[in-house]
Structures are given as structure tokens and as C-alpha cells.
Amino acid sequence: MRIAQALRTDPLHYGQDEIELSCSIGIGTWSSEMIENPDGAFAEADSALYSVKSNGRNAIATAPPLVGSDGATSHVLKS
């Protein structure tokens, strides 16, 4: 979140121009069942990102937590 805030508040200087930046971020989740195939977590993050973009951009969205077959809830991906 700090990176997104910095991008939004600190314009990019290019020569004499000042360019305001925006940042759209989608955050996915993972469960222990995804260790061997994390594609589902990436698909969730991608879906959350497109949700942000379709609602005007410049925001952060998270996918809803998953509940695996073992009853464990998912965790937010940090990187």
C-alpha cells in the first residue's frame, strides 16, 4: 500500500514535464492446496485487478478468502 500511495502522491519528472501516476493492484489468496499449482491464486489476483480497472482504476482490490477442502482459510499473497 505504501508503494501505491507513493506513486499517487509523487509525480514522475521527465525533463520539464511532471507526470501524475496512478496504481491499480489486485491481490489474490492462496491455500495449502495451491502449493503445487498456484495458478488459481494468480487468476484471483488478475480478477481482482480487472475489478479495480472496471470500477475506475487507481485502487486496490482483494479477492475474497478461499476455504479449502480441509476447512482452512486462505492467506493474502504478499509478493
trRosetta pair geometry for C-beta under 8 A, 3 or more apart (Angstrom, degrees):
i j d omega theta_ij theta_ji phi_ij phi_ji
1 4 5.6 -52 -151 37 39 112
1 5 6.2 39 152 -19 69 106
1 60 6.8 -65 -103 -29 84 165
2 5 5.6 -55 -146 39 33 112
2 6 6.2 35 155 -21 66 106
3 6 5.7 -55 -148 36 30 111
3 7 6.4 31 153 -20 64 105
3 23 7.3 175 119 -152 82 164
4 7 5.8 -55 -150 34 31 112
4 8 6.4 26 154 -17 64 109
4 23 4.2 -156 -134 93 80 142
4 25 6.0 -88 -78 -14 132 131
4 60 6.2 -91 -58 -56 174 116
5 8 5.8 -59 -148 38 31 109
5 9 6.1 7 163 -3 68 115
6 9 6.3 -69 -137 46 26 96
6 10 5.5 -12 179 15 69 119
7 10 7.0 -63 -114 52 16 85
7 21 4.6 -86 176 104 89 126
7 22 7.2 81 128 -171 111 8
7 23 4.5 91 79 -43 144 126
8 21 6.8 -111 -86 87 34 78
8 22 6.5 43 -102 -120 83 49
8 23 6.3 -96 -51 14 89 104
8 58 6.9 98 -104 -157 117 105
11 18 4.6 43 132 179 145 93
11 19 5.9 156 -173 70 93 38
11 20 5.1 -52 -109 -87 100 54
11 21 7.0 156 -128 -1 48 82
12 18 7.4 149 75 -161 46 48
12 19 4.4 -24 64 64 99 101
12 20 7.9 -168 20 -74 79 11
12 21 5.9 76 -17 -40 108 114
13 17 7.3 155 -157 86 48 53
13 18 5.8 -20 -102 -104 68 69
13 19 7.7 -174 -78 19 20 78
14 17 4.9 -18 69 67 86 104
14 18 8.0 169 26 -86 69 23
14 19 6.1 22 8 -9 114 119
22 57 5.8 60 135 142 143 113
22 58 3.9 -70 -163 -90 118 99
23 58 6.5 70 49 -130 46 56
24 49 6.2 99 135 -157 104 79
24 52 4.5 157 -160 117 104 132
24 53 5.6 61 -173 -69 165 78
24 57 5.0 -78 -67 -149 124 72
24 58 6.3 -52 -69 -48 78 22
24 59 6.4 17 -121 48 73 54
24 60 7.7 171 -159 -82 42 44
25 49 6.9 -73 172 -104 19 87
25 52 7.0 88 52 -31 36 171
25 59 7.8 -119 37 112 72 40
25 60 4.5 -7 64 -115 105 84
25 61 7.4 174 91 28 60 57
26 44 7.9 -175 156 127 110 55
26 45 4.6 124 116 177 99 60
26 46 6.2 123 95 -94 154 10
26 47 6.9 154 -167 68 142 40
26 48 3.4 143 -155 87 94 88
26 49 2.8 -90 -18 -47 130 72
26 50 7.2 15 -73 3 147 53
26 51 7.1 115 -109 36 110 92
26 52 6.2 -143 -70 3 82 120
26 60 7.9 -179 -78 -157 26 56
26 61 5.6 -14 -115 68 67 92
26 62 7.9 144 -167 -98 51 29
26 63 7.5 53 177 -40 91 89
27 45 6.0 -37 -161 -120 11 88
27 48 5.9 -71 43 104 47 161
27 60 6.8 32 -15 180 112 97
27 61 7.0 -167 25 96 80 44
27 62 4.3 -28 71 -108 111 75
27 63 6.7 -138 96 7 60 76
27 76 5.9 2 163 -155 123 102
27 77 6.5 -169 -165 52 77 87
28 41 4.4 126 131 179 131 67
28 42 6.3 -128 6 -86 168 17
28 43 7.4 104 -117 63 142 42
28 44 3.7 118 -132 84 99 100
28 45 3.2 -75 -26 -47 107 83
28 46 7.6 12 -61 1 124 57
28 47 8.0 91 -93 39 98 88
28 48 6.5 -164 -69 8 63 128
28 62 8.0 180 -71 -156 15 63
28 63 5.0 24 -124 11 53 134
28 76 8.0 141 91 -147 35 55
28 77 5.4 24 71 6 78 127
29 41 6.3 -125 84 -128 32 90
29 44 6.1 -56 29 110 70 159
29 62 7.6 66 -47 179 97 96
29 63 5.5 -128 1 79 94 108
29 64 7.7 -69 2 100 140 31
29 65 5.6 154 -120 -122 170 51
29 66 5.5 178 97 4 126 95
29 74 3.6 88 153 126 119 134
29 75 6.3 151 -157 68 85 26
29 76 5.9 -51 -102 -92 77 42
29 77 6.8 -156 -105 -19 24 82
30 34 4.8 -121 -156 67 87 138
30 35 8.0 97 170 -69 121 53
30 38 6.4 -24 -116 -134 125 94
30 40 7.9 124 -117 84 68 94
30 41 4.2 -10 -81 -90 88 140
30 66 7.9 -25 -159 36 8 129
30 74 5.6 156 72 -159 22 105
30 75 6.1 -30 60 57 76 79
30 77 6.0 81 -12 -69 108 93
31 34 5.5 101 54 -1 64 101
31 66 5.3 -99 -36 91 122 120
31 67 7.9 99 -94 -161 145 11
31 68 4.1 163 166 -56 151 120
31 72 6.2 139 -153 94 104 101
31 73 7.5 -123 -103 154 103 22
31 74 4.4 -78 -63 -94 81 84
31 75 7.7 134 -90 9 44 73
32 35 6.1 -9 -170 -29 50 111
32 68 6.5 -61 45 -28 81 173
32 70 7.0 -21 57 35 122 142
32 72 6.2 35 8 74 112 150
33 68 4.8 160 -8 -137 123 126
33 69 6.8 88 -74 20 148 93
33 70 7.4 173 -50 3 106 106
34 37 6.3 -95 -156 78 59 60
34 38 5.2 81 156 -107 104 53
34 40 5.5 -116 -114 52 122 113
34 41 5.5 105 161 -30 158 108
35 38 7.4 4 -138 -64 15 87
37 40 7.1 67 117 -5 90 93
38 41 4.9 -42 -174 34 82 117
38 42 6.2 80 130 -20 87 98
39 42 5.6 -58 -150 41 38 110
39 43 6.1 41 152 -24 70 105
40 43 5.5 -52 -146 35 32 114
40 44 6.5 35 153 -21 64 102
41 44 5.7 -51 -152 33 33 113
41 45 6.6 32 151 -17 64 104
41 77 6.1 112 172 -53 126 131
42 45 5.6 -51 -147 37 35 111
42 46 6.2 38 152 -20 65 106
43 46 5.6 -53 -147 37 31 114
43 47 6.3 35 152 -21 64 105
44 47 5.6 -53 -147 36 31 112
44 48 6.4 32 153 -18 65 104
44 63 3.7 0 173 -78 109 171
44 66 7.8 -100 -82 -44 157 117
45 48 5.7 -53 -148 37 32 112
45 49 6.4 36 151 -22 64 105
45 63 6.7 -87 -70 -20 41 122
45 77 6.7 -44 -72 40 130 140
46 49 5.6 -52 -149 33 31 115
46 50 6.5 26 155 -14 64 104
47 50 5.9 -55 -147 39 31 106
47 51 6.4 40 149 -25 63 104
47 63 6.4 73 73 -97 108 111
48 51 5.4 -50 -152 30 34 119
48 52 6.8 38 150 -20 63 99
48 61 4.2 -167 -177 104 90 101
48 62 6.0 -15 -139 -146 149 10
48 63 4.8 -105 -53 -53 120 75
49 52 5.7 -51 -157 31 35 112
49 53 6.5 28 150 -14 66 106
49 61 7.1 -170 -73 53 26 109
50 53 5.4 -52 -143 40 39 112
50 54 6.0 37 157 -19 69 106
51 54 6.0 -57 -143 38 26 106
51 55 6.4 10 159 -5 62 114
51 61 4.9 -131 84 128 116 173
52 55 6.2 -76 -151 46 26 100
52 57 6.4 69 143 -118 86 34
52 58 8.0 -172 171 44 107 26
52 59 4.8 -161 -145 72 104 92
52 60 6.9 -12 -100 -113 140 11
52 61 4.6 -154 -57 -5 95 116
53 57 5.4 27 -123 -82 54 78
55 59 7.0 -43 89 39 111 145
56 59 7.2 61 80 -9 89 122
62 76 6.7 -44 -141 -115 127 113
63 66 7.9 6 125 -39 114 90
65 73 4.9 11 163 -174 130 107
65 74 5.0 -176 -160 49 72 91
66 73 7.0 146 80 -160 47 55
66 74 4.0 60 44 -26 87 130
67 71 6.6 -14 -177 -148 101 33
67 72 7.3 164 -152 81 59 32
67 73 5.6 -33 -97 -99 70 64
67 74 7.5 -106 -64 -16 30 82
68 71 7.0 -44 74 21 73 19
68 72 5.1 -2 40 57 114 82
68 73 7.8 -167 5 -91 81 15
68 74 7.3 117 -35 -64 93 79
